[in-house]
Amino acid sequence: MSNTVYNGATCRIPFRDQSLAFSRHVSRSLSYLPKTRAGKQPTTMAVKASHSDSDFHVDLSLSPRVNAVKPSKTVAISDLATALVQAGVPVIRLAAGEPDFDTPSPIAEAGINAIREGYTRYTPNAGTMELRRAICHKLKEENGISYTPDQVVVSNGAKQSLAQAVMAVCSPGDEVIIPAPFWVSYPEMARLADATPVILPTSISDNFLLDPKLLESKITERSRLLILCSPSNPTGSVCPKELLEEIARIVAKHPRLLVLSDEIYEHIIYAPATHTSFASLPGMWDRTLTVNGFSKAFAMTGWRLGYIAGPKHFVAACGKIQSQFTSGASSIAQKAAVAALGLGYAGGEAVSTMVKAFRERRDFLVKSFREIDGVKISEPQGAFYLFIDFSFYYGREAEGFGKIEDSESLCRYLLDVGQVALVPGSAFGDDTCIRISYAESLTTLQAAVERIKKALAPLTSAALV
């Protein structure tokens, strides 16, 4: 029986001859990369269905709010790459933002013990008191910001914490200011809240750092939220304290403007860079909602646990939304999280060992890609991503593939020819670049670089069309 891959439209694609089928499958399966805005789709649709002896029509229309939201390209590409691997295609997956390390043993054992000891029932909606106290201690000791347990809500991942924060503070017509490149979900969270994302571009020549003058020029009476992410996904850039202080002075001039500080990568940072929590800056505690979690630093992506801390008025609103959506997070994951916070300052040796490996991988990739003609790189100071400018190759004709027009087509080409899964920069608001995750072993990254170099070599001499 032949292997089968399912694409985003649940089409069955047999791989009886993988070497022949692969190229055809890639072009079809990458249809998840939307060519038009989802909001342009018809809002009403009906299909004829048969049930017993009568025919009837089912209205398949969706909410305009949902139609306005784009699907996550990182999730789509990761799912596709996984499906290809399961079908026997040797794709190297560098798309997902997921550490390749196992959850540290003390954390895993705490979760196992929670199950064995019957700690498997509902917890309070905002999280267990034990965990919220541990989070308060961590934020005080490591970040210099003070909270009480009733100013913390634990959620099913930092993504839920972020989404609830946007929904809690934004009204229809409000503006959410988002520096680009941005994490793919920020603009869609704003749209789900009936707010308008306002994108502020940055430059690779400035290490993708926000220009305070540009920020100040874009603030209006409708500006409600500024989203900051440092260290950054997708660029790995880290905002220096001096820059954050300048941003804070601008925020202070606008009483209605709040800051949502996504600090999920705070511990994955490479000296001499250091992390500064925005809420720790003078006058910013009352204006800041701080989001963090356990997925990245503690390799706990599957445990699904994050949290938000901030003024009680705002955090309680997030808790209200959560109480009607999901209720409290997993009791087992919360026990494991307490153990994670007990590993020591910044995660102790377990986290520092992972960070050391990430730095080694970063250094290898930066050196390797700097050897490729036309590539521009801003060396990341944190997280585990490279956001590389490959626009030198746009406009070139690839034999048997067609014209490389943008980051999306280049990613399709590299998946087709090089069998390496990457994420187009257009997903993050910068079409000149491609995101490469180095949350894989050094051996895997070495193989990926060779494949990418081999795939790009014919394009270097290809004519621009």
Summary of the structure (lengths in Angstrom):
residues: 465
radius of gyration: 23.0
end to end distance: 43.6
largest distance: 72.8
contacts: 1554
relative contact order: 0.14
helix: 44%
strand: 18%
